[in-house]
Amino acid sequence: MYDELSLDDIGMAHGTDKSSIYHNYLNFYEIFFKPFRQIELKILEIGVLNGASLKTWEQYFPTANIIGADIASATKRFEQGRIAIEILDQSNLQDLANIALKHGPFDVIIEDGSHMWEHQIISLKSLFPFVKSGGIYIVEDLQTNFGAMATEYRGIARLSCVEYLKSWVDLCVADDQLPVEEIEDPFLRTFARSIEFITFHKRACLIKKSFPTLESQTNIGSPLDPTGKSNSIISILGHFSSLGDIHNDSNFLNPPSDEFALQGIAILSREEFLEYKVRSANNPWSEWSRINNFAGSRGQSKVLTGVAFRLRPEMVDRFALRVLCRFAGHAQIFESSDGQECESPTNSALCGIQIELTEL
């Protein structure tokens, strides 16, 4: 029975160099693969060679669909059963996009292609977005980034894949001590903290993705204070990192994860109840904006670190104003009133907001 055989046993039987006879990757991988062995998975492997590892995955994962990708058209002969073969050039962005769109998203990606530094990095950047949250991406044969092998595999790259992965490790381990929004590289800025872990093995690296997703683009999350006043006279539009514009027809926006930070807001209403201003990290406060006007930015990686609201002079005798804010890394909900600035003491990103107008 397949269940009685370890991944390494199966790999040795099929003759893959990933077994303990050579690289000894499979004993390491099984720690992470075993919990979802019986689940119907989609697995992509870049680099087919003699097809031995594809047969290993097919046997170990009895309900998985396996896609092998290689530049050599002769590898088409390994297509059978639950194994599909696609011919691609790993250095070609369009080829990588095509396979991802045709077969993705994936539960597991194993990158075992040319081992050229730039190919390892370009594959990671192109295909990791197509790994499901909770899925795994593996880069193999990273020893080619070192020593005598570096001369053969460097190509035109100025940075090795291991050096690139180390910069990712820094952002992950440092957490909120490093300002992700200031990172120039859009891949690292997007996925810096959207992983469960990065772990290294001799000659390989395994990354488990943990990217929060939302079922709906409207009415997200729950009120910061469920006992607070709910009003229908205003609604909030917010522009969030990784989500874009979100409109809630109630008086709050509060995604379930700190990964989603506000970059700008607009308060929508038929009547001019209030004005608002915002600030982002290392920037001064904006001018006061009026109802239905957008304050902040879109798509510029400038997250809000503060907001302030004030009643219009003609509304001061009609309403009381209460503002609640949730900032990344803080369990505490911050509160402000008419005209007060609401900011995190650590200058962290604004992730949730609730605005209450109570008629006097």
C-alpha positions in Angstrom: 0.0 0.0 0.0 1.2 3.5 -0.8 0.4 4.7 2.7 3.0 2.3 4.1 5.8 3.8 2.0 7.5 7.0 2.9 8.1 9.7 0.4 11.8 8.8 0.4 11.0 5.1 -0.2 8.9 6.0 -3.2 11.5 8.4 -4.5 14.3 5.7 -4.3 12.0 3.3 -6.1 11.6 5.7 -9.0 15.2 6.8 -9.0 14.8 10.5 -8.4 17.9 12.4 -7.2 15.7 14.0 -4.6 15.9 10.9 -2.5 18.4 10.1 0.3 20.6 8.4 -2.2 21.7 11.9 -3.4 20.1 15.2 -2.3 18.0 13.8 0.5 15.2 16.4 0.0 12.3 14.0 0.4 12.7 13.2 4.1 12.6 17.0 4.6 9.7 17.6 2.3 7.6 14.8 3.9 7.4 16.8 7.2 5.3 19.4 5.3 3.6 17.1 2.7 2.3 14.4 4.9 -0.7 16.3 6.5 -2.3 16.8 3.1 -1.2 13.6 1.4 -4.8 12.4 0.8 -6.1 15.8 -0.4 -6.7 16.5 -4.1 -3.8 18.8 -4.8 -2.4 20.6 -7.8 1.4 20.3 -8.0 3.7 22.1 -10.5 7.3 21.1 -11.0 9.7 23.2 -13.1 12.3 20.8 -14.5 11.3 17.3 -15.6 14.6 15.6 -16.5 13.9 11.9 -16.6 10.4 12.1 -15.1 11.4 10.3 -11.9 10.2 13.0 -9.5 6.9 13.4 -11.3 6.2 9.7 -10.8 7.2 10.1 -7.2 4.6 12.8 -6.6 2.0 10.9 -8.5 2.4 7.8 -6.2 2.8 9.7 -2.9 -0.2 11.9 -3.6 -2.8 9.5 -4.9 -5.4 12.1 -5.9 -3.1 15.0 -7.0 -2.8 16.4 -10.5 0.9 17.0 -11.4 2.1 19.4 -14.0 5.7 19.1 -15.2 7.3 22.0 -17.1 10.5 21.8 -19.1 12.2 23.5 -22.0 12.9 20.1 -23.7 10.1 19.0 -25.9 11.2 15.4 -25.5 9.8 15.4 -21.9 6.3 15.2 -23.4 6.8 11.5 -23.4 6.3 11.5 -19.6 2.7 12.7 -19.9 0.4 10.0 -18.7 -2.3 9.4 -16.1 -2.5 12.3 -13.7 0.8 13.8 -15.1 0.6 16.7 -17.6 3.6 18.1 -19.4 4.0 21.7 -20.5 6.9 23.0 -22.6 8.2 26.4 -21.5 11.3 28.6 -21.3 11.8 29.3 -17.6 13.5 32.7 -18.4 10.4 33.8 -20.4 7.9 35.8 -18.3 5.1 35.1 -20.8 5.7 31.3 -20.6 5.5 31.4 -16.8 2.3 33.5 -16.9 0.7 31.2 -19.4 1.3 28.0 -17.3 0.1 29.8 -14.2 -3.1 31.0 -15.8 -3.7 27.6 -17.5 -3.2 25.4 -14.5 -3.0 27.5 -11.3 -3.5 28.2 -8.6 -1.2 25.6 -7.1 -0.9 23.8 -3.8 2.8 23.0 -4.3 5.4 24.4 -6.7 8.9 22.7 -6.9 11.4 24.8 -8.8 14.1 22.4 -10.1 14.8 24.0 -13.5 18.0 25.5 -15.0 19.4 26.6 -11.6 20.5 29.8 -13.2 20.3 32.6 -10.5 18.0 34.9 -12.6 15.8 31.9 -13.5 15.4 31.0 -9.9 14.4 34.5 -8.9 12.2 35.2 -11.9 10.3 31.9 -11.3 9.8 32.7 -7.7 8.5 36.2 -8.4 6.2 35.0 -11.3 4.8 31.9 -9.8 4.6 32.5 -6.0 1.5 34.7 -6.5 -0.2 31.6 -7.9 0.5 29.5 -4.8 -2.7 29.1 -2.7 -2.6 30.5 0.8 -1.4 27.6 2.9 0.5 26.2 -0.1 4.2 25.6 -0.5 6.9 26.9 -2.8 10.3 25.1 -3.0 13.5 26.3 -4.6 16.0 23.4 -5.1 19.7 23.2 -5.8 20.7 26.5 -4.2 24.3 25.2 -3.9 24.7 26.6 -7.4 24.7 30.1 -5.8 28.1 29.3 -4.2 31.7 28.4 -4.8 32.9 27.0 -8.1 29.3 26.5 -9.3 28.6 30.2 -9.0 30.7 30.9 -12.1 28.6 28.5 -14.2 25.2 29.6 -12.9 25.5 33.3 -12.2 24.6 34.3 -15.8 23.8 38.0 -15.9 22.4 38.2 -12.4 23.9 40.6 -9.9 22.1 38.9 -7.0 21.9 35.2 -6.2 18.6 33.6 -5.3 19.9 32.9 -1.8 20.8 36.6 -1.3 17.3 37.5 -2.4 15.7 34.9 -0.1 17.8 36.3 2.8 16.4 39.8 2.2 12.9 38.2 2.5 14.0 36.5 5.7 15.0 39.9 7.1 11.6 41.4 6.4 9.8 38.3 7.8 11.8 38.1 11.1 12.0 41.8 11.7 8.2 42.0 11.3 6.9 45.6 12.1 10.4 46.8 12.9 11.2 47.3 9.2 8.9 49.6 7.1 7.6 47.3 4.3 6.0 50.3 2.5 9.5 51.7 1.8 10.7 48.6 0.0 11.3 49.3 -3.6 10.8 45.6 -4.8 7.1 45.1 -5.3 7.3 41.3 -4.7 9.0 41.7 -1.3 6.6 44.6 -0.4 3.6 42.4 -1.2 4.8 39.1 0.4 7.2 40.3 3.1 4.9 39.1 5.9 2.4 37.1 3.9 4.1 33.8 4.7 3.9 31.4 7.6 7.6 30.6 7.4 10.7 30.2 5.3 12.9 27.3 6.1 16.2 26.2 4.6 17.6 22.7 4.1 20.9 21.7 2.6 20.7 23.0 -1.0 17.1 24.0 -0.8 14.5 26.4 0.6 10.9 25.8 1.4 8.3 28.6 1.8 4.8 28.2 3.2 2.5 30.9 2.0 -0.1 32.6 4.3 -1.8 35.3 2.3 -5.1 36.5 3.8 -8.0 36.5 1.4 -11.5 38.0 1.6 -14.8 36.5 0.4 -16.3 39.8 -0.4 -15.2 43.2 -1.5 -18.0 45.0 0.5 -19.1 45.2 4.1 -15.9 43.6 5.3 -15.1 42.7 8.8 -17.1 43.7 11.9 -17.5 47.0 13.8 -14.6 48.0 16.1 -17.1 48.5 18.8 -20.3 46.4 18.2 -22.0 48.4 21.0 -21.4 51.7 19.3 -23.9 53.8 17.4 -24.6 52.6 13.9 -25.8 55.2 11.4 -26.9 55.1 7.8 -26.4 58.8 7.0 -22.7 58.2 6.0 -20.8 55.4 4.4 -17.0 54.8 4.0 -14.9 54.1 1.0 -11.4 53.0 1.7 -8.5 52.1 -0.5 -6.6 49.1 1.0 -3.2 47.6 0.3 -3.7 44.4 -1.8 -7.4 44.9 -2.1 -8.0 48.2 -3.8 -11.2 50.2 -3.2 -13.6 48.8 -0.7 -17.0 50.5 0.0 -19.0 49.7 3.1 -22.6 51.0 3.2 -22.2 51.3 7.0 -20.0 53.4 9.2 -17.0 51.1 9.5 -14.2 49.4 7.6 -12.4 46.7 9.4 -10.7 43.9 7.5 -9.8 40.7 9.5 -6.0 41.1 9.0 -3.3 43.7 9.6 -2.0 42.8 6.1 -4.7 45.1 4.7 -3.8 48.7 5.5 -5.7 51.8 4.5 -4.0 54.1 1.9 -6.9 56.5 1.6 -10.5 57.2 2.5 -13.6 59.0 1.4 -16.7 59.6 3.5 -19.8 59.5 1.4 -23.1 61.2 2.2 -25.8 63.4 0.6 -25.2 66.1 3.3 -22.1 67.9 4.4 -21.8 66.6 8.0 -18.0 66.6 8.5 -14.5 67.1 7.2 -11.5 64.9 7.5 -7.7 64.9 7.0 -5.1 62.1 6.8 -1.4 61.5 7.1 1.0 58.8 6.0 4.4 57.8 7.4 7.0 60.6 7.4 4.5 62.9 5.7 2.6 66.0 7.0 -1.1 66.0 7.5 -3.2 66.6 4.4 -5.6 69.5 4.0 -9.1 69.1 5.3 -11.3 67.3 2.8 -15.1 67.6 2.5 -17.7 64.9 2.2 -17.4 62.7 -1.0 -13.8 63.7 -1.6 -10.9 61.2 -1.5 -8.1 61.8 1.0 -4.8 59.9 0.8 -3.5 57.9 -2.1 -4.2 54.9 -4.3 -1.6 52.3 -5.3 1.4 54.3 -4.1 2.3 52.1 -1.2 1.7 55.0 1.2 -0.3 53.6 4.1 -2.2 55.9 6.4 -0.8 56.3 10.0 -3.3 58.9 11.2 -6.8 60.4 10.6 -8.8 63.3 12.0 -12.5 64.2 11.6 -14.3 67.4 12.6 -17.9 68.4 12.3 -18.9 71.2 10.0 -19.7 74.4 12.0 -23.4 74.1 11.2 -23.5 70.5 12.5 -21.8 71.1 15.9 -25.2 71.6 17.6 -26.9 68.7 15.8 -24.4 65.8 16.3 -21.7 64.4 18.5 -18.8 62.7 16.8 -16.8 59.6 17.9 -14.0 58.0 15.8 -12.5 54.6 16.5 -9.2 53.4 14.9 -7.4 50.1 14.8 -3.7 50.2 14.0 -1.4 47.3 12.9 0.3 45.6 15.8 -2.0 47.0 18.5 -4.7 45.2 20.3 -6.0 48.5 21.7 -8.7 50.4 19.8 -7.8 54.1 19.7 -10.6 56.7 20.1 -10.9 60.4 19.2 -13.6 63.0 19.1 -14.4 66.1 17.1 -11.3 67.6 15.6 -8.8 65.3 17.5 -6.0 63.6 15.6 -6.0 59.8 15.9 -2.6 58.2 15.5 -0.7 55.1 16.6 2.1 55.8 19.1 4.4 53.6 17.0 3.5 55.2 13.7 2.0 51.9 12.4 -0.6 51.5 9.6 -4.2 52.3 10.0 -6.2 49.1 9.4 -9.7 49.7 10.7 -12.0 52.7 11.3 -15.4 53.4 12.7 -17.2 56.8 12.6 -20.2 57.5 14.8 -22.5 60.4 14.4 -25.0 60.7 17.2 -27.8 63.1 16.9 -28.2 65.4 19.9 
